Amino acid sequence: MLQSAPAAVPPSPLPAASPLVPAVVRALTLLDQLARQRQPMSMARLATELALPKSSVHGLCNTLLSFGYLRRQADGGLSIGPRVMSLAEAFVAGTDVVREFDALWSAAKAPDETVLLSVLDGDDVIYLSARNGTRPLGMAFTPGMRLPAHLAATGRAMLAFKPAAASPRPAAGAALTALTPRSLTEPAALATELAATRQRGYSVDDEGVRLGVYCMAAPVFDAGGRPVAGVGVCLNKATLTPVDLARQQQRVIDTARALSQRLGGDAPAAAPTSFNPARSA
């Protein structure tokens, strides 16, 4: 006698999203707040801005301090600690664009100026890698370093080829972050600069991040035509000549194009520029 086949077992429902661990959420939110502020904050201020009990913030901070994710300043304020760099380095190691950027230089001699690679992260750029040059600039770039995207040349290079909604937008009546008296802080002026960047095919920062430093950058595109990174170079403006400018401009454009091709993308043609060391930004 034949046995009847077992009844079909209905598929199990998809598991619900795992609940978040409140203590971990609070710790990460606290770190994000410090990263956005870019300056030390007291526990009392953190508690106020995060709407958390002071006792909770005290416990979170002490734990993060003990693991090196926070550090205490001389005045008692708290800032991001050095242990965070290990997380940045782990992220960098797993990023394809970084591997391809580093591979570009595997058989090439060191450039005279340091060439930088960064990606967008919200309203900032994060520097992921650098090919150190033979001439020191006196401005250190390390993996994990952040700068406002609207000021950094690499940030402008990427923003120029993204939808307008991707550009930083301050609160009504407020200005964008400034790092020097020459920083571009008005959204309308930023829009004009991004339009010029699209036309040129590369971006320029004339002392907006640091006085005396002139930077250029070009966007890196993936196979879908999306700007996924920026390649830039920073130069000492006091010694910069038109010949130097043209050479470094071409290096940035060529590097961005080569990196785009390694990612399956292509870069737009770039128009030449002129430079007058006495010109104002």
N, C-alpha and C positions, 0 to 999 in steps of 0.2 A: 504494500500500500504506500502510495506516494505521500510524503509529508508536504503540507502546504508551505510555501515560501514565507519566511518571516516578514512581518509588516515593515514597510519602509519607515526608517527613522527620519522624522522631519529635521531639516537643518537647524542647527543651534543658532539662536539670534546673535547678531554681532555684539561683542562685549561693549558695554557702555564706556565712555571715556573715563579713564582713571581719575579719581578725585585728586585735586592738587593738595600738597602738604602745606598747610598754612604757614608753618615756621619757615619753610624754604622759600615760599612766595614772599614773605616779609623780608628775608635776608637779601634776596635778589633785587627786590624793589629798592631796598636801602642802597645797595651797590649802584644800581642804575641812577638813583638820585644824585649820589656823589659824582658819578661819571659825567652827568649832565651839567652839574654846577661848576666843575673845573676848579674848585677851590675848597679848602677845608671847611667842614661844618661841625658845629657842636652837636652833642647828643640831644640837647633841648630843641635845637632848630630842626633836627631830623625828625624828632617826635612830632613837632608841630606841623611840618610840611607833609609828613606821611600819615598824619592823623592816627598815630599809634600811641599807646600808653608809654610813659617814660621808662617804666620798668621793663617793658618788652624791648625797647630800643637799647637799653643798657645791656640786657642779656645778649641781644644780637651782636652788638658792637664788640663786646668782650670776647665772644666766640670767634668773630671774624678777625679780631686783632690777634688772638692766639694762633690762628692758622695762617697769618700773614696776608690776608685779603684786605685788611685795613692797616693803617699806621697812624700813630698819634703824633701830632705836631707839638712844638714846644709850648704853644699856648693852649693845648688841650684839644684843639680841633682835630677832626678825623678826615683822612683822605684815603684814596685807593692805595692799597699796599702792593709790594713787589710780587707777591704770589700770583696776582692776576696775570702777570706776564706769561706764566707757564700755560695758562689757558689760551692766551693769544697765540703763543707759539704752536700749541697743539692744533688750533684752528688753521693757522697758516700752513702747517705741514700737510693738511688734508685738502687744501684748496688747489684745484687744477691750474688756475691761472698763475699761481706762485711757482709751481713746478715748471711750467712752460717758460715763465720769465727767467727763472734761474738757469734753465737749459739753454737759453739764448746766449748766455755768457760763458758756457762751459769750456769753449775752445777759443774764446775771444780775449784779447788783452784788455786790461783795465782801462776804462775811459778816463779822460782827464777830469771830468766832472761826475759827481755821483748821480746815478739815474735811479729814480724812485718809482715804486709801484704802490698804488692804493686802490681801495674799493669804497663805495658809498655804504654808510650805515646810518640811516635816518638823515639827519641834517649835518652829519659829520663825514669826514673821510677817515679811514683807518689805514695806516701804512703797513703793508704786509711784507715788503722786501726792498732791498736796495743793493745796487751794484756800486760799491764804493769806488770813487775816482782817485786819481793820483794827487789832485789838488784839494786840500781841506778847505771847507767853506766856513767852519766855525759854527755850524748849525747842525746839531745831531738829529738824525732820524732813526728811530728804532722800531722794530715790529710791535704793533699794538698802539703806537702813538696816534692820537686823534687831533684833528683840526677842523674848524668849521668849513663845510664844503663850499660855501659861497666865497670864502677867502682863498682857500688853497687852489692852486692852478689845476691840480689833478681833479679836484672836486668840480670846478667850473667846466673842465673838459667833458666830464660825464653828464653834468646837469644840462649842458647845452644841447645834448642829443636825447634827452628824456622829455616826457610831456611836461608842460609848464607847471602842472600841479605838483611835480616832484620837487620844485624849488622851495627853499625855506621860506616860510611865511610868518613873520612876527605878529604878535597881537596888534589889534588896531591901534594906531598912533605910536607904536614902538618901532625901533630900528633894529636892524640885524646886528649881530655881535661884531665888535671891533677889536682888533689886536694892536693896531697902530693908528696914528692920526690919519694915515692914508688908506685905511681899510674902507672898502665899499660897504655901506650899511643901508642904503635905500633900495627897497625892492624894485622900483622902476629902473634905477641905475643898473641893478643886477640883471634885469631882463634885457637891457640894452647891451650889456657886456656879453651875455650868453648868445644873443643874436650875432654879435660880431665874431664870437668864437665859432659858431656854426659856419659862418661865411669863410673864415680863415681856415678852419679845420683843426685848429689848436687854440689853447687858451693862454692868457698872460696874467700874471700877478705882479704888479709893480709896487713892491714894498708894503703890500697889504697885510702880510703875515709877519714880516720883520723888516725894520728899516735897513736900507742898504742891500737888500736881497731882491733880485729879479728872477722870477720863475716862469717857465713855460711848460705846458703839458699837452698831451694828445690822448684822445680816447681809444680804448681797446674794445673791439666788438666781437661778440660770439657769433655762432653760425646763424642765429636768428636775427642778426642785425642789432642786437641790444648792446648798449654800452655797459660793460661789466667791470671795467677797471680804467685807471688812468696812469699814464707813464709820464714822469716829469723830471725836470732838472732845475736846480736853483743855482744862481750865479751871483758873484760879487758885482754889484752894479757899478761901483767906483772904478773897476778895472775893465768893465765890459766894453768891447768895441763892436762896430757893425760886423766885422769879419767873425769875431767870436760868436756873436748872436746868430748869424746865418748858419754857422757850423753846428752849434748846439740845437738850434731849431730843427735842422735836418736830422740830427741824431734822435731827437725825441719822436719826430714823425716816422722815421724809419723803424725805430724800436716798436712803436705802437702798431705799425702796419705788420711787422714781422710777427708780433705776438698775436695780433688778430688772426693772421693766417694760420698760426699754430692752433688756434681755437676754432678754425673753420669759418672765420668772418673776414671782413674786409674793412679798410679804413677809407674815409673820404680824402679826396685830393686836398692839399693845403696850399693856400695862397701865400706869397712872400710878404714879409713885413719890413718895416724900417725902424731904426732905433736911434734915439738921440739921448745920450746920458744926461743931458740937462733938462729933458722934457719932464713935465709933471704928469702924474697919473691922471 
